[in-house]
Structures are given as C-alpha cells and as structure tokens.
C-alpha cells in the first residue's frame, strides 16, 4: 500500500482524511502538524503523496516551506488544501506547482478524485539529491584533475543533485575502485571511493551503464554515433560491446 503524509494541525480534519483514505485502501496515512516533524518524516519514509495544509497553527508559511523543501529534494507530488482561497494565497501556491489546490471544508469526492490523479505510479524515483562523501573540485580542467594528489584534499559530505550529473567514470583501471562524477557545470568534479556497479545501484533508472568504466545520464545524451559512442556536452563516451543491446 502506498504511503501518504497528511500535514494538518486541525486534529478532526486530519483524522477524518486519514480514516477515509485508509478505509478506501488508497494508502497508509501518517499525520504531522509542524514543519520540522514533516520534513524529518519525509526524509526517512519517502511517501508517495503529501496532503499539505498551507497554514499551520503559529506558523503561517509552514506549508509553503514544506512545499519548497519537497521541490528541492524529491519527486513527490503534493496537494495543497486550505481554508484560504484569496488571490494572494492562490498566487503563492501556484509558484510551487502543486498537483492541485483544494479549499476547506474538504469535500470527500473532490479529495478522492484529486488523489487519484496526483498519485504517482510505482517505480518512480522519489529523490532528486543524495549525499556522498568524497572530494569536490571546481574550476579544474579534467587533465589537471587526473594529475592531482588526492590525499592533499579533504573529504566532504556533498549533496549532489542527480539532474546535475552528466557522466560517471571509473578512472582507476586496475582496481576500478575510484569514480569521478562529471557535472553539467564545466570543470566541476566529485571524486569518491567506490565502484561503478555499487554507485549504479544508488541512481535513478535514467542512469545507464554503457561501458565497464562509464555510466551516463540518458537525459543528457545529445547523440549516439554508430553504436560506438554516446555524446554528452561535447564529450564522447565509448559504448562497450556488452552494453549495446541494453541501449536499444
């Protein structure tokens, strides 16, 4: 059963919605009534859908801030509901691209229809970012990076957005236990100690391994040349024979 987070500080409304959705077997619901409780639960449980009251008690923009947090970190749809439907509230709500906006009092049929439309399919990657421990480089040409003494640089925990990654390359050709992320921002790289196979398991499905030493973001491919090379931002990535069928 899918998971639904209800962010609502009116006890009766929250539990009426929870009871309705669980009775209809639409999803298992969890209720939170503060910003911090909501984002903490989101990061651990990764719900399929969030029902989000715009204004919480003593925190009038909590719902907006939660929506912003969701947009920054996750591919999780959310539905705003509120007792306020003035033009200023609606204008602000539209900025965060909710699946829809429902006014209170909540009409059951309207809520059920909105959830049916907004609920994502199974298999959708819910996260946009991930934290990795490694070494981060900016304004460094790749040739210079390959000559760097990595022991001289400190490890950091870096939040990486999947959409910013173009190519992931293994460059220790003997042990193949070190990889480099190549980002859409030129001359920007992230080095970490792991293997291509292990990192692939942590990536969304639109990342594909195309060679024993390369993973590519298929959303960034600009050309495939005679099944031998993939071009991403003027860089040619070789396609290994073992991976050609998987790309077709």
C-alpha positions as CSV (number, residue, x, y, z in Angstrom):
1,X,0.0,0.0,0.0
2,X,1.2,3.5,-0.8
3,X,2.2,6.0,1.9
4,X,0.6,9.4,2.3
5,X,1.7,12.2,4.6
6,X,-1.0,14.5,5.9
7,X,0.3,17.8,7.2
8,X,-2.6,19.3,9.1
9,X,-2.8,20.8,12.6
10,X,-6.6,20.5,12.9
11,X,-7.0,17.2,14.6
12,X,-10.5,16.4,13.5
13,X,-9.8,17.2,9.8
14,X,-6.6,15.2,9.8
15,X,-8.1,12.1,11.3
16,X,-11.2,12.3,9.1
17,X,-9.0,12.3,6.0
18,X,-6.8,9.5,7.4
19,X,-9.8,7.4,8.1
20,X,-11.3,8.0,4.7
21,X,-8.2,7.1,2.7
22,X,-7.3,4.0,4.8
23,X,-10.9,2.8,4.6
24,X,-10.8,3.2,0.8
25,X,-7.4,1.4,0.8
26,X,-5.8,4.3,-1.0
27,X,-2.8,4.5,1.2
28,X,-1.4,4.2,4.7
29,X,-1.5,7.7,6.2
30,X,0.7,9.4,8.7
31,X,-0.2,12.8,10.3
32,X,2.3,15.5,11.2
33,X,1.5,19.1,12.3
34,X,4.8,21.0,12.2
35,X,7.3,21.9,9.6
36,X,10.2,20.0,11.3
37,X,8.2,16.9,12.1
38,X,7.1,16.8,8.4
39,X,10.5,17.2,6.8
40,X,12.0,14.7,9.2
41,X,9.4,12.1,8.4
42,X,9.6,12.8,4.7
43,X,13.4,12.2,4.6
44,X,13.0,8.8,6.3
45,X,9.8,7.4,4.9
46,X,9.6,8.9,1.4
47,X,5.8,9.0,1.0
48,X,4.1,8.7,-2.4
49,X,2.0,11.7,-1.8
50,X,1.7,14.7,0.6
51,X,-1.5,16.4,1.6
52,X,-0.4,19.8,2.7
53,X,-2.2,22.5,4.6
54,X,-0.7,25.8,3.7
55,X,-1.0,27.4,7.1
56,X,-0.3,25.6,10.4
57,X,-1.0,26.9,13.9
58,X,1.5,29.6,14.9
59,X,3.4,29.0,11.6
60,X,1.6,30.6,8.7
61,X,4.0,29.8,5.9
62,X,4.9,26.2,7.1
63,X,3.1,24.6,4.2
64,X,4.8,26.8,1.7
65,X,8.2,26.0,3.2
66,X,7.5,22.2,3.2
67,X,6.4,22.5,-0.5
68,X,9.7,24.2,-1.2
69,X,11.6,21.5,0.6
70,X,9.8,18.8,-1.4
71,X,10.6,20.6,-4.7
72,X,14.3,20.9,-3.8
73,X,14.8,17.3,-2.7
74,X,12.1,14.9,-4.1
75,X,9.9,13.8,-6.9
76,X,6.9,13.6,-4.7
77,X,3.6,15.1,-5.7
78,X,1.7,17.2,-3.1
79,X,-1.8,18.7,-2.9
80,X,-2.4,22.0,-1.1
81,X,-5.5,22.4,0.9
82,X,-6.5,25.5,2.8
83,X,-9.4,27.5,4.3
84,X,-7.9,30.5,2.4
85,X,-8.6,30.9,-1.3
86,X,-7.9,34.6,-1.8
87,X,-5.9,35.6,-4.9
88,X,-2.7,36.2,-2.9
89,X,-2.8,32.7,-1.4
90,X,-3.5,31.1,-4.8
91,X,-0.8,33.1,-6.5
92,X,1.8,31.9,-3.9
93,X,0.6,28.3,-4.1
94,X,0.9,28.2,-7.9
95,X,4.6,29.1,-7.6
96,X,5.3,25.7,-6.0
97,X,3.4,23.7,-8.7
98,X,1.1,21.5,-6.5
99,X,-0.8,18.7,-8.1
100,X,-3.9,20.7,-7.3
101,X,-5.4,23.1,-4.6
102,X,-8.4,22.1,-2.5
103,X,-10.4,24.5,-0.4
104,X,-11.8,23.7,3.1
105,X,-14.1,22.3,4.1
106,X,-12.8,19.3,2.2
107,X,-15.4,17.5,0.1
108,X,-14.7,13.8,0.1
109,X,-15.4,13.2,-3.6
110,X,-13.2,16.1,-4.6
111,X,-10.3,14.9,-2.5
112,X,-10.5,11.3,-3.7
113,X,-10.6,12.5,-7.4
114,X,-7.6,14.8,-6.8
115,X,-5.6,12.0,-5.1
116,X,-6.3,9.5,-7.9
117,X,-5.0,12.0,-10.4
118,X,-1.9,13.0,-8.4
119,X,-0.8,9.6,-7.1
120,X,2.3,8.5,-9.0
121,X,2.9,5.1,-10.5
122,X,5.1,2.6,-8.7
123,X,8.7,2.6,-9.7
124,X,9.1,6.4,-9.9
125,X,12.4,7.6,-8.3
126,X,11.3,9.9,-5.4
127,X,14.6,11.6,-4.6
128,X,16.4,14.3,-6.5
129,X,19.5,14.5,-4.4
130,X,21.8,12.3,-2.4
131,X,24.7,12.9,0.0
132,X,28.0,11.3,-0.9
133,X,31.4,11.5,0.9
134,X,34.3,12.4,-1.3
135,X,36.4,15.2,-2.7
136,X,34.9,18.1,-4.6
137,X,36.7,20.1,-7.3
138,X,35.6,23.3,-9.1
139,X,37.3,25.3,-11.9
140,X,39.6,22.4,-12.5
141,X,40.2,21.0,-16.1
142,X,39.9,17.2,-16.2
143,X,43.5,16.8,-17.3
144,X,44.6,18.8,-14.3
145,X,42.3,16.7,-12.1
146,X,44.0,13.5,-13.2
147,X,47.4,14.8,-12.1
148,X,46.1,15.9,-8.7
149,X,47.4,14.3,-5.4
150,X,44.0,13.5,-3.9
151,X,45.5,12.8,-0.5
152,X,46.1,16.6,-0.2
153,X,42.4,17.3,-0.4
154,X,39.8,16.9,2.5
155,X,36.8,14.7,2.4
156,X,33.4,16.4,2.5
157,X,29.8,15.3,2.6
158,X,28.4,16.7,-0.6
159,X,24.7,17.0,-1.6
160,X,24.5,16.0,-5.2
161,X,21.6,16.6,-7.5
162,X,21.0,13.8,-9.9
163,X,19.9,16.2,-12.7
164,X,23.3,17.9,-12.5
165,X,25.3,14.7,-13.3
166,X,26.3,14.1,-16.9
167,X,28.8,11.2,-16.7
168,X,30.2,8.9,-14.0
169,X,33.6,7.4,-14.8
170,X,35.8,4.9,-13.2
171,X,39.4,6.0,-13.7
172,X,41.4,3.5,-11.6
173,X,41.6,0.9,-14.4
174,X,43.3,-1.8,-12.3
175,X,41.2,-1.9,-9.2
176,X,38.3,0.2,-10.6
177,X,37.5,1.4,-7.0
178,X,37.5,5.1,-7.6
179,X,35.0,7.1,-9.6
180,X,34.6,10.7,-10.8
181,X,31.3,12.5,-11.3
182,X,31.3,14.9,-14.2
183,X,28.7,17.6,-13.9
184,X,26.9,19.8,-16.3
185,X,28.8,22.8,-14.9
186,X,32.1,22.7,-16.7
187,X,35.3,21.7,-14.9
188,X,33.4,20.6,-11.9
189,X,34.0,17.1,-10.4
190,X,33.4,14.9,-7.4
191,X,35.7,12.0,-6.6
192,X,34.8,9.1,-4.3
193,X,36.0,5.7,-3.5
194,X,33.5,3.1,-4.8
195,X,32.8,1.0,-7.9
196,X,30.7,1.7,-11.0
197,X,28.5,-1.2,-10.0
198,X,27.8,0.0,-6.5
199,X,27.1,3.6,-7.5
200,X,24.7,2.5,-10.3
201,X,22.6,0.7,-7.6
202,X,22.0,4.1,-5.9
203,X,21.0,6.0,-9.0
204,X,17.6,6.6,-10.7
205,X,16.7,4.4,-13.7
206,X,17.6,7.0,-16.3
207,X,21.3,6.4,-15.5
208,X,22.6,3.6,-17.6
209,X,26.0,1.8,-17.6
210,X,27.3,1.9,-21.2
211,X,30.8,0.6,-20.6
212,X,32.7,-1.2,-17.8
213,X,34.1,2.2,-16.8
214,X,31.2,4.6,-17.7
215,X,27.6,5.5,-16.5
216,X,25.7,8.2,-18.4
217,X,22.7,10.3,-17.6
218,X,20.5,9.3,-20.5
219,X,18.5,12.5,-20.2
220,X,21.7,14.4,-21.3
221,X,22.5,12.4,-24.4
222,X,22.8,14.6,-27.5
223,X,23.9,11.9,-30.0
224,X,24.7,8.2,-30.4
225,X,27.2,7.6,-33.1
226,X,27.1,4.2,-34.9
227,X,26.5,2.4,-31.6
228,X,30.1,3.1,-30.7
229,X,30.0,6.4,-28.8
230,X,27.5,8.5,-26.9
231,X,27.9,12.2,-26.9
232,X,27.1,14.3,-23.9
233,X,28.1,18.0,-23.8
234,X,30.8,17.6,-26.5
235,X,32.3,14.5,-24.7
236,X,32.3,11.1,-26.4
237,X,31.7,8.2,-24.1
238,X,32.5,4.7,-25.5
239,X,29.8,2.0,-25.6
240,X,31.1,-1.4,-24.6
241,X,30.0,-4.4,-26.7
242,X,28.3,-6.0,-23.6
243,X,26.1,-2.9,-23.2
244,X,25.0,-2.2,-26.8
245,X,21.8,-4.3,-26.6
246,X,20.6,-2.7,-23.4
247,X,20.7,0.8,-25.1
248,X,18.4,-0.2,-27.9
